[in-house]
């Protein structure tokens, strides 16, 4: 990667006639934060990406509180949040509960604007209400995953200097075990007198803190699966911008929609899809504590879900169960988190008549920035830049490459990467563009096609091989449920292609059959030399595939079951082969 000097953002050789600004179109309003840690630890301005606000609806006022905006205007009797047991929170009830929590935060717990407040728990209306209350009180929400372990929590709390935490009683043990110095943990959902929901608080409305549009509203941490997690800082205006770009112009929700999905609220894919987008549209969301493929289909049928957010793996897993459920209420299906294979898109469309809206997003950019819907969808591509965003494909020196040639994906729009005191900012932002780490091809008609993560390209005997292309071919085999293809070190070839596959129950582990199938689908040099059969692929808590574990996991000899079925080597059976 080309590490540019500190003036690169303001001397971008690519002219920007559309109003982008390196300084980020500052609101001009003084910060409302008393605790200025977040603002003080933003990257230097010259390291920010060039931001764009030329789309109508993105010019926000100098004073802006995202929570107040999301809660404003909708009829108080309309449903806002729903639960699996049939419970419904109306907008009026949600506002009342958010205000009560905000009063408790400020009057009882001593939270002041700018303090970081960690939020932890399963996906429930109470967790969403806590997030809204933190923003309304002018504090900074640090939402983490309920699955994250004490050492991970301790690291993130240290990076963000978190002093307060609101935690579901069922997720409190690991947070207490983390032993974060100075962290005040307040439980909700329990029966103790110090429970957040039992603290005395005024019943009157809570006046929102008049935060600046560019005051930090949330810190979202990357998964940290390959290194120290990075805290991505997003402003109040950013929260609204993701709704006013992707949701408004691509998803196009309706007030009567019922949203649901699998991503947790600690994952920005879930925060947008299950809280920000429905509230911005005056719609409702079904918040499921358990939201795997086996829970989603009955929930869709029972609660008449119309907008679904989940990952490609879940869509494929649900295909075998569709016959047992009425999903006629669905009208929008969104996929992100990892590449959507064309085979999965076509199989879902053939079975349901629904066109999955594919998209790529990033924690650094908060949500989806390339996508397409309805007749604009082209299976096998991600789509086109979302209105309000620009994208291009460039080489390692920042020069655009011709259409049809692979290169690094670079994007810019109303939201940009701002790491919390992290030198990796200079790697992610170069020349005013956010460099996502993905290899893409821009087709001559303007569509962007995913090739691989930039560090996942396989180079074998001089050939460049994109793992996702091989995965897509494998998924066309009727017995393959999930697959991951990686490059493994090889003295003679540099790397060899290794395929990890999860098969349908009862399917025979037949590597030669798979190899023969692939030779009819791909050039011989792309066919895997190794096949490893697993019970499940290793994934992060947010469902992302951990390819690095597969690249480093020995494949031979097979070591039998570990009893977990959660990663490479679990009930694995490696098979060696050769490609011609």
Secondary structure as the mmCIF struct_conf table of DSSP 4:
data_model
#
loop_
_struct_conf.conf_type_id
_struct_conf.id
_struct_conf.beg_label_comp_id
_struct_conf.beg_label_asym_id
_struct_conf.beg_label_seq_id
_struct_conf.end_label_comp_id
_struct_conf.end_label_asym_id
_struct_conf.end_label_seq_id
TURN_TY1_P TURN_TY1_P1 UNK A 6 UNK A 10
BEND BEND1 UNK A 11 UNK A 11
BEND BEND2 UNK A 13 UNK A 14
TURN_TY1_P TURN_TY1_P2 UNK A 17 UNK A 18
STRN STRN1 UNK A 21 UNK A 21
TURN_TY1_P TURN_TY1_P3 UNK A 22 UNK A 23
BEND BEND3 UNK A 29 UNK A 29
HELX_LH_PP_P HELX_LH_PP_P1 UNK A 30 UNK A 31
BEND BEND4 UNK A 34 UNK A 35
HELX_RH_AL_P HELX_RH_AL_P1 UNK A 37 UNK A 40
TURN_TY1_P TURN_TY1_P4 UNK A 41 UNK A 41
BEND BEND5 UNK A 42 UNK A 42
HELX_LH_PP_P HELX_LH_PP_P2 UNK A 43 UNK A 44
HELX_RH_3T_P HELX_RH_3T_P1 UNK A 45 UNK A 47
BEND BEND6 UNK A 48 UNK A 48
HELX_LH_PP_P HELX_LH_PP_P3 UNK A 49 UNK A 50
STRN STRN2 UNK A 51 UNK A 51
BEND BEND7 UNK A 55 UNK A 55
TURN_TY1_P TURN_TY1_P5 UNK A 56 UNK A 57
BEND BEND8 UNK A 62 UNK A 62
STRN STRN3 UNK A 63 UNK A 63
HELX_RH_AL_P HELX_RH_AL_P2 UNK A 66 UNK A 71
BEND BEND9 UNK A 72 UNK A 74
TURN_TY1_P TURN_TY1_P6 UNK A 76 UNK A 77
BEND BEND10 UNK A 78 UNK A 78
STRN STRN4 UNK A 79 UNK A 83
TURN_TY1_P TURN_TY1_P7 UNK A 84 UNK A 85
BEND BEND11 UNK A 86 UNK A 86
STRN STRN5 UNK A 88 UNK A 90
HELX_RH_AL_P HELX_RH_AL_P3 UNK A 91 UNK A 103
HELX_RH_PI_P HELX_RH_PI_P1 UNK A 104 UNK A 108
BEND BEND12 UNK A 109 UNK A 109
TURN_TY1_P TURN_TY1_P8 UNK A 113 UNK A 114
STRN STRN6 UNK A 116 UNK A 120
BEND BEND13 UNK A 121 UNK A 123
HELX_RH_AL_P HELX_RH_AL_P4 UNK A 125 UNK A 136
TURN_TY1_P TURN_TY1_P9 UNK A 137 UNK A 138
STRN STRN7 UNK A 140 UNK A 143
TURN_TY1_P TURN_TY1_P10 UNK A 146 UNK A 147
HELX_RH_AL_P HELX_RH_AL_P5 UNK A 150 UNK A 160
TURN_TY1_P TURN_TY1_P11 UNK A 161 UNK A 161
STRN STRN8 UNK A 164 UNK A 168
HELX_RH_3T_P HELX_RH_3T_P2 UNK A 169 UNK A 171
HELX_RH_AL_P HELX_RH_AL_P6 UNK A 172 UNK A 178
TURN_TY1_P TURN_TY1_P12 UNK A 181 UNK A 182
STRN STRN9 UNK A 184 UNK A 188
BEND BEND14 UNK A 189 UNK A 192
TURN_TY1_P TURN_TY1_P13 UNK A 193 UNK A 194
HELX_RH_3T_P HELX_RH_3T_P3 UNK A 196 UNK A 198
BEND BEND15 UNK A 199 UNK A 199
BEND BEND16 UNK A 204 UNK A 204
HELX_LH_PP_P HELX_LH_PP_P4 UNK A 205 UNK A 209
STRN STRN10 UNK A 212 UNK A 212
TURN_TY1_P TURN_TY1_P14 UNK A 213 UNK A 214
BEND BEND17 UNK A 215 UNK A 215
STRN STRN11 UNK A 216 UNK A 221
TURN_TY1_P TURN_TY1_P15 UNK A 225 UNK A 226
BEND BEND18 UNK A 227 UNK A 228
STRN STRN12 UNK A 231 UNK A 235
HELX_RH_AL_P HELX_RH_AL_P7 UNK A 236 UNK A 242
HELX_RH_PI_P HELX_RH_PI_P2 UNK A 243 UNK A 251
TURN_TY1_P TURN_TY1_P16 UNK A 255 UNK A 256
STRN STRN13 UNK A 258 UNK A 261
BEND BEND19 UNK A 262 UNK A 263
TURN_TY1_P TURN_TY1_P17 UNK A 265 UNK A 266
BEND BEND20 UNK A 267 UNK A 267
HELX_RH_AL_P HELX_RH_AL_P8 UNK A 268 UNK A 271
HELX_RH_PI_P HELX_RH_PI_P3 UNK A 272 UNK A 276
HELX_RH_AL_P HELX_RH_AL_P9 UNK A 277 UNK A 281
TURN_TY1_P TURN_TY1_P18 UNK A 282 UNK A 282
STRN STRN14 UNK A 284 UNK A 287
BEND BEND21 UNK A 289 UNK A 290
BEND BEND22 UNK A 292 UNK A 292
HELX_RH_AL_P HELX_RH_AL_P10 UNK A 293 UNK A 303
TURN_TY1_P TURN_TY1_P19 UNK A 304 UNK A 304
STRN STRN15 UNK A 307 UNK A 310
HELX_RH_AL_P HELX_RH_AL_P11 UNK A 312 UNK A 318
HELX_RH_3T_P HELX_RH_3T_P4 UNK A 319 UNK A 324
BEND BEND23 UNK A 325 UNK A 325
TURN_TY1_P TURN_TY1_P20 UNK A 328 UNK A 329
STRN STRN16 UNK A 332 UNK A 335
BEND BEND24 UNK A 337 UNK A 338
HELX_RH_AL_P HELX_RH_AL_P12 UNK A 342 UNK A 352
STRN STRN17 UNK A 356 UNK A 361
HELX_RH_3T_P HELX_RH_3T_P5 UNK A 363 UNK A 365
BEND BEND25 UNK A 367 UNK A 367
STRN STRN18 UNK A 368 UNK A 371
HELX_RH_3T_P HELX_RH_3T_P6 UNK A 374 UNK A 376
TURN_TY1_P TURN_TY1_P21 UNK A 379 UNK A 380
BEND BEND26 UNK A 381 UNK A 381
STRN STRN19 UNK A 383 UNK A 383
STRN STRN20 UNK A 384 UNK A 385
HELX_LH_PP_P HELX_LH_PP_P5 UNK A 386 UNK A 386
TURN_TY1_P TURN_TY1_P22 UNK A 387 UNK A 388
STRN STRN21 UNK A 390 UNK A 394
TURN_TY1_P TURN_TY1_P23 UNK A 396 UNK A 397
BEND BEND27 UNK A 398 UNK A 398
HELX_LH_PP_P HELX_LH_PP_P6 UNK A 399 UNK A 399
STRN STRN22 UNK A 400 UNK A 400
HELX_LH_PP_P HELX_LH_PP_P7 UNK A 401 UNK A 402
TURN_TY1_P TURN_TY1_P24 UNK A 403 UNK A 404
BEND BEND28 UNK A 405 UNK A 405
STRN STRN23 UNK A 406 UNK A 412
BEND BEND29 UNK A 413 UNK A 414
STRN STRN24 UNK A 419 UNK A 419
BEND BEND30 UNK A 420 UNK A 421
TURN_TY1_P TURN_TY1_P25 UNK A 423 UNK A 424
HELX_RH_AL_P HELX_RH_AL_P13 UNK A 425 UNK A 428
STRN STRN25 UNK A 429 UNK A 430
TURN_TY1_P TURN_TY1_P26 UNK A 431 UNK A 432
STRN STRN26 UNK A 433 UNK A 442
TURN_TY1_P TURN_TY1_P27 UNK A 444 UNK A 445
BEND BEND31 UNK A 446 UNK A 446
STRN STRN27 UNK A 448 UNK A 453
HELX_RH_3T_P HELX_RH_3T_P7 UNK A 454 UNK A 456
STRN STRN28 UNK A 457 UNK A 460
TURN_TY1_P TURN_TY1_P28 UNK A 461 UNK A 462
STRN STRN29 UNK A 463 UNK A 466
HELX_RH_AL_P HELX_RH_AL_P14 UNK A 467 UNK A 475
TURN_TY1_P TURN_TY1_P29 UNK A 476 UNK A 476
BEND BEND32 UNK A 477 UNK A 477
TURN_TY1_P TURN_TY1_P30 UNK A 478 UNK A 479
STRN STRN30 UNK A 480 UNK A 490
TURN_TY1_P TURN_TY1_P31 UNK A 491 UNK A 493
STRN STRN31 UNK A 494 UNK A 503
HELX_LH_PP_P HELX_LH_PP_P8 UNK A 504 UNK A 504
TURN_TY1_P TURN_TY1_P32 UNK A 505 UNK A 506
HELX_RH_AL_P HELX_RH_AL_P15 UNK A 511 UNK A 519
TURN_TY1_P TURN_TY1_P33 UNK A 520 UNK A 521
BEND BEND33 UNK A 522 UNK A 522
HELX_RH_3T_P HELX_RH_3T_P8 UNK A 524 UNK A 526
BEND BEND34 UNK A 527 UNK A 527
BEND BEND35 UNK A 529 UNK A 529
STRN STRN32 UNK A 530 UNK A 533
BEND BEND36 UNK A 535 UNK A 536
STRN STRN33 UNK A 539 UNK A 539
TURN_TY1_P TURN_TY1_P34 UNK A 541 UNK A 542
BEND BEND37 UNK A 543 UNK A 543
STRN STRN34 UNK A 545 UNK A 545
HELX_RH_AL_P HELX_RH_AL_P16 UNK A 547 UNK A 552
BEND BEND38 UNK A 553 UNK A 553
BEND BEND39 UNK A 556 UNK A 557
BEND BEND40 UNK A 563 UNK A 564
BEND BEND41 UNK A 567 UNK A 567
TURN_TY1_P TURN_TY1_P35 UNK A 568 UNK A 571
STRN STRN35 UNK A 573 UNK A 576
#
